[in-house]
Amino acid sequence: MEIDRLGISLVYLLALQDFVLLDFGSKTSLRPSSPQEDHTVMMELNRGGNLSLDRSEEDEGRIGGMKEGEQDSKSRKVLFDTTRNTSRPRAGSMPCALPPLVPHRGPPLTPPRRVRSVGCRSRRPSQDFASGFCLENVKLNGLILMMDKHAHSCHATGDTASMRLSIGIRGDGISSDIVLHVGTGSQNVKWLANAASYRLYADRLRARNLQHALKPGTALLPKAVYSDDLPFVHPSAVISDTFEDGESVTVVLYAKPELDEYSCPILSPFAKLAFCHDEAGKEERERIAEEKRVEVEQFTEDRIAEQLRARLAEEKPKLALMSKILEEQISPCESVFERSFALIKDSGILDNIVPDAAQQRELRKFFAANFVELSDLYKFYAAVNSGGQTHTLEFIEFSQFLSETGLLESNSSAMQRIFIDSHIRRGRGKPSISSAIRKHEFFISIVKISILKKITLPRRELAALRRQGKAVGNGRPVMPTPPEATKLCFEEYLSPILANMPAGSKMRNSISTKEVLILLHNNLEDLSAVFRRYVESDGDENSSTSSVVEEDSVPNGAITVSQFELFAQETGFADGNTAGGSTQMITDQGTRKMSVMGQHSSTQVSARDIRQIFSASQNDAEDEAVLQK
């Protein structure tokens, strides 16, 4: 190897961080990759399409005044003799970043020449350096090589601190895929584009087959950087903030920029933002940056909308299947309410309580608006007593309902009378406190209690005052109508309870949401397997309800309350210490917090809570089937 070629190879080992070596045909020049650090250096092209630099007068004087063989150790400047480089470089070859210890195989290289500036006139005529050229801050390729070496060592030791990107280099007649180690990703995207250009040069210069070498006159320049998620990336964007580790990034390069009528390069928006830093073009660069920002935002919105449409198309059959499975749970309640209210109307009991037809329509409107909440309230208290069924309300459960809501706390005789009078006799024998009421009968009891609380008792109090000779006002006192009394009791006594209940319309609406239905569909197979397992089981033998619940009343393929308790205990939903013995008959009338967590002091889901959850989970169609018996 000749000494001049060895010197070139040694320079390549240091590589370039602040400048890029480009070959435009027969001339070579330096391009800054960080104009902020090299203050006045500008990338330019002459009329022949040759890239060069226009340095400040201070730099010109400093470079021109250097003597041959002089070296500044602080700035790592390398100056070497090129007097023996008399021949021109071969087509397609250029001085650029090469891997370590790879000799330059072409003819001796000639020093670069100064040419005219882009967008402005050259202050001095173009001239060659007489004795050599200077490479300042020659570090970039060495940095890339060190990062590659560090990345390999990191992967060998299991350290994942190094960030890698899959770079697809594209251009006119250019296509190459590489993996680039970018360290922590603290560099900007402009650095990434330059590094990809260097790597392509290094690979093509080592190619021994001419068909893999760069074409004569090739002058690579970053044209654009984008990814699948971003159609445009700003050159100053930080790599780690823009891309993920292992992400695929496309770097588009100019094979040779087109020239306008003034022989100036026609640069892309990315190239203008990356390499043009003159004050005159600041307004244009700001306009380009804003246009690209809007373009990226629009692209992101369109991409999200397209993903949403694709996801909806994929989820549509899933939603249809789950909606069919949960049809009774999520379907509108209008039809169910109409059938329930028809049972009340046909029985004739409403005509005895509220004879006025207009007031009956008001009551119907009230129950239609609050049907879901009142239905769940009925199911909630129907599960309080472990000795009964969850689709009926026994007297002890009815008493608990009145006590906790405060409707009738101390008038036990009124409780019994209203409970018995609310029965609609359909061949079930004579009603008593040992029997149970259905949902529509529960609605009748609410009307009876409201009339007693807001109309009958106030009238009795006024009559007692008159008998005692006390003044009660002139004229007849104004009393609320039965519909108004029902609304007053609902707002005063029931609404606070319903606000703290786990079920209600809010729960029903949550079940019918797309997210919940998709979640259930994605786990449908596992949920079905668990359900079949407990349906086939005999339930908890220690449970107090296993011998009380009428198994024949449960449809085939349905789970009983004892089986549901066993499921809750084995899966960890319920407190295992309270299983069995906690499901006892109600012996106290204490106030109970209206939540799924049970008693005030309880931090676990008790067996009583499990029964209430079981009751609220039953759909209205199953209740209606029981009502017809």
CORMO-V53956 format. One line per field, one symbol per residue. ss: DSSP state (A for helix, B for strand, O for the rest). phi: phi as a letter, one per 40 degrees, with the letter a starting at -180 (. if undefined). burial: # if it has 16 or more other C-alpha atoms within 10 Angstrom, else .. A space follows every 50 residues. Layout:
ss: ???
phi: ???
burial: ???
This chain:
ss: OOAAAAAAAAAAAAOOOOBBBBBBOOBBBBBBOOOOOOOOOOBBBOOOOO BBBOOOAAAAAAAAOOOOOOOOOOOOOBBOOOOOOOOOOOOOOOOOOOOO OOOOOOOOOOOOBOOOOOOOOOOOOOOBOOOOOBBOOOOAAAAAAAAAAA AAAAAAAOOOOOOBBBBBBBBOOBBBBBBBBOOOOOOBAAAAAAAAAAAA AAAAAOOOOAAAOOOOOOOOBBBBBBBOOOOOOOOOOBAAAAOOOOOBBB BBBBOOOOBOOOOOBOOOAAAAAAAOOOAAAAAAAAAAAAAAAAAAAAAA AAAAAAAAAAAAAAAAAAAAAAAAAOAAAAOOOAAAAAAAAAAAAAAOAA AAAOOOAAAAAAAAAAAAAOAAAAAAAAAAAAOOOOOOOOOOBBAAAAAA AAAAAOOOOOOAAAAAAAAAAOOOOOOOOOOOOOOBBOAAAAAAAAAAAA AAAAAAAAAAAAAAAAAOOOOOOOOOOOOOOAAAAAAAAAAAAAAAAAAO OOOOAAAAAAAOOAAAAAAAAAOAAAAAAAAAAAAAOOOOOOOOOOOOOO AAAOOOOOOOAAAAAAAAAAOOOOOAAAOOOOOOOOOOOOOOOOOOOOOO OOOOOOAAAAAAAAAAAOOAAAAAAAAOO
phi: .cccccccccccccgbbcbbcbbbgbbbabbccbcccbebcbcabcccgb cabbccccccccccccccgcaccccfcbbbcbcccccccccgcacacbcc gbcccccdccccbcbcccgacccbccacccbibbbcfcbdcccccccccc cccccccgcbccbbbcbbcbicgbaabbbbcbgcgcccccdccccccccc dcccccccccccccccgcbcadbababccbcabcdccccccbbccgccbb bcbccaccbccbgcccccdcccccbbbccccccccccccccccccccccc cccccccccccccccdcccccccccbdccbcdcccccdcccccccccgcc cccbcccccccccccccccbccccccccccccbccccbccbbbccccccc cccccgcbcbccccdccccccccbcbgbgccacccbbccccccccccccc cccbbcccccccccccccgccbgcgcccbccdccccccccccbcdccccb ccbhccccccccccccccccccbcccccccccccccccgccccccccbcc ccccccgbbcccccccdccccgcbcccbcgcccbccbbbccbccaccgcd ccbbccccccccccccccccccccccccc
burial: ...##.#############################....########.## #####..........#..........####.#......#.########## ..##...############...........###############.##.# #..........##########..#..#..####.#..############# ######......###.###########..######..###..#.#..### #######.#....##.#.#########.......#...#..#...#..#. ..............#..##..##....###.....##..##.##....## ...#.....#..##..##..############################## #####.##......#..#######......#...################ #####......#...................#########...#..##.. #####..#..##.#..##.##.........#..##...##..####..#. ........###########....###..##..##.........######. ...#############.#.#..##..#..
